[in-house]
Amino acid sequence: MSDPMRVLIAGGGVAALEAVLALRALAGDRVAVELLAPGTQFPHRPESVRSPFSGEPAPQISFDRVPITHHRGALAAVAADRREARTTDGGRLSYDRLIVATGARSVEAVHGATLFRGPVSAGAVEGALRDAKGRVVFALPAESAWALPIYELALLAAHERRGGPELMVVTHEPRPLDIFGRTASDAVARLLDRAGIEFLGDTVADSVLGDAVVTHDGRLITADAVIALPRPEPRAIAGLPEGFLEIDEHARVVGVPGVFAAGDGTAGPIKQGGLATQQADAAAERIAAEAGAGNDPRPYRPVLRGLLLTGEAPLYMRKDLTGDDALARPLRYAPPQTSRSPLWWPDEKIVGRYLSGYIAGGRAA
Ligand SMILES: Cc1cc2nc3c(=O)[nH]c(=O)nc-3n(C[C@H](O)[C@H](O)[C@H](O)COP(=O)(O)OP(=O)(O)OC[C@H]3O[C@@H](n4cnc5c(N)ncnc54)[C@H](O)[C@@H]3O)c2cc1C
């Protein structure tokens, strides 16, 4: 057999780990996979919504159970014409194919609010909730890339602090968790209602001024704590297009030969772990085919799966995002589904063809 194809994966999170697992499964020895990342474990961010209430940190997910060559460092630049990656400490790594899976930065979107970015924010949110006596507002900014955690925080707060402050969700969405469609949205609305959480839709929280939230249309909503999700910002990597990376249906970065991208660093309104793994799979399938694995690479067809923590039984929601194009692709369209029983297995919050089983296996170990 000829030399294996050198695949460099930059990033050490959800998309990177799914790409590693998919390449091993699909291409085996036809590829030599190397990882360029600051570390080989990352926090299970979706689980971090529990931390302000449990006091427990989110579990870590580790690459330790997959043999890979790890270059400790970070991607600074790409010289695509030479198929070379440059690291922030001046190193150079050559590759045949590069997968950029470096995620996005989370920045403040509602000025003055307590920002919930995942594990690092648990203490601040716990403190804000503990001190609040009157009303707590959970704000979803318009530029937010993934809405679920704001509903989870509100529902878990209602569950854990019965008889506590009033709770209100303020969101640009017209209906709760609108991205999952009408049935899911109605189910979430009922959950909010039963938990006594007020829902204020079509409203964009702009900033916090004293003990009030100022909305884009100039209204003031009194609140003694405001918890908000961030908005994502792209990471700058020299040699690649600016901003979030545009990819085609095989996750190839548009206009940059040999470079693929997956995850929160790619363009698109929804940034979510499940979509990140599906992009990573599309990249891995294409690379495996180019390495001679003989597979027929399937394109990226996003399916959104959300497991909403409620404090009681979770709510499972699934929506085929290609459904918007249902008339053009009737056979691919699956109607949205909503259920209190698992709609996928293992019933992980981050769903990936390879990653879900890997995470579940890690829990069992
Ligand atoms: C509170 C919260 C709850 C969430 N809930 C869910 C959920 O229920 N379900 C779901 O599917 N998704 C959920 N998400 C979203 C999910 O966590 C992200 O979409 C997912 O982590 C994106 O994966 P990624 O690999 O693109 O980025 P990340 O997981 O952020 O990983 C990026 C990695 O790249 C590394 N890196 C950064 N810069 C460089 C560089 N220059 N070179 C090399 N490495 C670099 C970072 O250290 C990091 O390890 C949630 C997110 C949050 C914050």
The ligand as an ORCA input file, in Angstrom:
! r2SCAN-3c Opt
* xyz 0 1
  C     -23.958     26.051     27.510
  C     -23.925     25.315     26.213
  C     -24.806     24.280     25.987
  C     -24.784     23.601     24.782
  N     -25.671     22.578     24.587
  C     -25.579     21.830     23.472
  C     -26.402     20.670     23.317
  O     -27.229     20.346     24.164
  N     -26.230     19.949     22.180
  C     -25.331     20.272     21.229
  O     -25.213     19.550     20.235
  N     -24.555     21.381     21.333
  C     -24.656     22.146     22.438
  N     -23.851     23.240     22.582
  C     -22.997     23.657     21.458
  C     -21.741     22.817     21.360
  O     -21.041     22.805     22.592
  C     -20.859     23.404     20.255
  O     -21.625     23.584     19.093
  C     -19.705     22.470     19.945
  O     -18.865     22.356     21.062
  C     -18.919     22.982     18.735
  O     -17.871     22.113     18.487
  P     -16.513     22.642     17.803
  O     -15.627     21.459     17.719
  O     -16.826     23.408     16.597
  O     -15.939     23.705     18.832
  P     -15.427     23.477     20.298
  O     -16.095     22.312     20.929
  O     -15.524     24.813     20.946
  O     -13.902     23.089     20.133
  C     -12.949     23.954     19.568
  C     -11.603     23.450     20.003
  O     -10.575     24.080     19.227
  C      -9.534     24.495     20.078
  N      -8.888     25.627     19.420
  C      -9.274     26.936     19.426
  N      -8.453     27.666     18.651
  C      -7.547     26.808     18.131
  C      -6.459     26.944     17.235
  N      -6.129     28.128     16.709
  N      -5.744     25.833     16.908
  C      -6.069     24.615     17.424
  N      -7.086     24.426     18.276
  C      -7.825     25.507     18.614
  C     -10.194     24.819     21.403
  O      -9.267     24.712     22.456
  C     -11.269     23.721     21.460
  O     -10.738     22.545     22.027
  C     -23.864     23.951     23.788
  C     -22.961     25.001     24.008
  C     -22.981     25.685     25.209
  C     -22.002     26.803     25.445
*
